[in-house]
Amino acid sequence: MSVNPDLVGRVFAPTAPYLVGREKVREFARAVLATDPQHTDPDAARALGYADVVAPPTFAMVVQDLTLQQLLAEPDTGIALERTIHAEQRFRYTRPIVAGDELTGRLSITAVRPIGTGAMVTSEAEITDAAGSHVVTATSVLLIGGDE
């Protein structure tokens, strides 16, 4: 099955709230080699004006992944995980993610571009805090290989 072009414009339900934990931020910072003290030391983060440790910019992928799982679970997409490569990732921040944030993501599919027997699927996850304020838009491009 090829990728369903009717995915363009589809908007998924918001994810369940994700509570950003201090230890999760620290673990993520270690994994991506983000060594700035604001990522691990609450006092260093407070000295910069934040309430708690600040997540590295790519931490938004943790919440975006919850939205992409919704896409991959849909039976009519034509997207087969075994033929999928994460080709591109971008983030547009309003403010940094900080431990204690409660974040919700809402995925929309913005483009499906045929490439050979496959396609490139572009999606945007709008990530907001508990007050409904924008935190980050995470844009992802998936390259889906075609059927053999």
N, C-alpha and C positions, 0 to 999 in steps of 0.2 A: 504494500500500500504506500502511495506517495503522501507527502505532507499535505494536509487539508488546507487549501488556500482560504477557506471560510473562517479560519482561526483569526484572521485580521479583524480587529475590533472587539474580540471577545475579552470580557473583563470577568475575573474570578472573584469569588467571595473573599472578604478579608480573612487573613489568617487569625488563629487564636493569638492573644497577646503573648509576647515573648519578653520575659523579665531578664534584663541584662544583668548578670551576676559579676561581681568583682573578680572572682576566681576564673570565670570564663574569659573575661577580658585579659587577665594575666596569662592564662594558658594560650590564648590566641596570640598575644604579643610575643610570647616565647616561640611559638610555632613559626611565626613570620619574621622572626629576628628583629622585632621592633623594640629597641633597647632604651628608648627615651623613658626616663623615670615617670612621666605622666601616665604611662600605660600600666605601671605596676605599683606605684607608691601614692596612696591617697593624699599624703601631705604635699607631695610635689604637684599633684593635679590641683589641689586647693590653692596652692601658691600661684597657679595660673588662672584661677577664677572658676574652676570647675567644682562640682559638688562631690565628685569621686573620680576614680581612675577613668581615663579616656581611652576608648577603644581605637585601635589602629583603623585607618580608613577602610581597609578591606573587610573589616568585621561585619559590615552591612550584608555581606554574602551569607552570613549565618541566617539572617531573616529572609533574604531573597530566596535561599534554598527552599524554605517552607512554601513559598509561592510557586517555585518551579516544580515542586513535587505535585502540586495541584494540576499543573499542565500535563506532566508525565502520566498522571493517573487517569486522564480522560481517554476513553476508548476510541474516540473519533479523530484524534490528531494526526495519525499516521507517523508519529514519532516513535521510533524504536530506540531505546536507550543504548543498545549494543552498537548502533550506527551513529551515535551522537558524540560530537566533540564540542567542548565549550570553546568557541572561537574568539570571543571578545567580551570584555567587561569594562564598564564605566560607572563612575559614581558622581552625582551632583548633590553636594551637601548644602543644607541650610545651616546646620550646626553639627558639631561632633556627637557621636554616641557616647554616653557616659554610663557607668555602672549605676543601676537603679532605674534606668529608663525602662518603660514598658512599651514595646514596639509592636506595631501591627503592619503587615504588608498586604498590598492589593496589587495583583498582577494584571496587566493588560498586554495583549499581543498587538504590536504596532506594525509588523511587516512579516510577510512570508515571500521570500524571493527564490524562485526556482533556479537551481544551478545543476546543469546536467540532469541526472536522474534523481537528484536530491534537492535540498532546499536549505536556505538560511532563514532561521526564525528569530526575529528580534522581539524582545519583550522588555517591558518596564515595570519594575516593582516600586510603587510609591510607598515609602515607609514613614509612618507617622507615630507620634508619641501618644500617651494616654489622653492628652488634651485634644488630640486630633490635629496637632501642628505638624507640618512637614519637617522631617529630619533629613531624609536622603532619597533620591531617586536612583535606583540601581538598574542600569541597562545591560542586558545580556544578549549576546548573539550565539545561537546554537547552530552548528553546521550538522545537518542531518544527511547521512549518506543514502543513496537510492537503493531500491531493491536490486538484487542480483539478477 
